[in-house]
Amino acid sequence: MDVAVFEAGLTAEEDGYDGVIIDTVSDSGADGLRSMLDIPVLAPGKASLLFALTLGRKFGILAQWEPALTRYRKVIEEWGFTEHCAGVEHFDTPPDFAALIGGKADTTLPKMEAACRRLIDRGADVICLGSTTMHEAHHYLSGVLEVPVVNPGPLSYKLMESLLALDLAHSRAAYPRPKVEKAEMLHAMQAAAARHERRGGDDA
């Protein structure tokens, strides 16, 4: 996913955009785009966890299903949040990027609430939704839980508005430009991969 997100955002600045928001809490492609672009690049995963610590002392992350737990635990350690994370709980629902909640609220929302309450029992005083696809659940969960619920998608929009209003962007000391830029090569690779996919995987 890193390469696809990186390639998709690579021309944002020359296309006239003021900033880039990556629509996944995996923060895929963020570091690469920051090294290439002067406009702010915001990734909701790390940003939502940092923001959660302005609201409480320990956050819990709500994941969709068990296969996702390892990835969350890995990034928590990589980002240095281990002591601030009460845990990760899932609500046993395979990802549905088009309609995670739509048409299934009666069954999905109670499972999400139960997972959040397990996090609270483990010491979480803030809940972080572990995917931007969970945005529809925010209103319900905020109404039934006694702790704040951080919704990474809308939060990232507001944070980007703040960055632009304050004339802030990522540090060049942290994200230096590459000595050799290979944007054209990357575009060519992505185009070739797309053609290969359209042909059904044949090399001819």
Protein Blocks (a to p, Z undefined) as FASTA:
>chain_A
ZZmmmmmmmmmmmnopabdcddbfklgoklmmmmmpmbdcddfklmmmmmmmmmmmbdcd
ddfblklmmmmmmmmmmnopmmmpgbdcdehiacdfklmmgoplmmmmmmmmmmmmmmmm
nopabdcdfbfklmmmmmmmmmmpcbdcddfklmmmmmmmmmmmnopacdfklmccdfbd
cklmmmmmmmmmmmmmmnoopaZZ
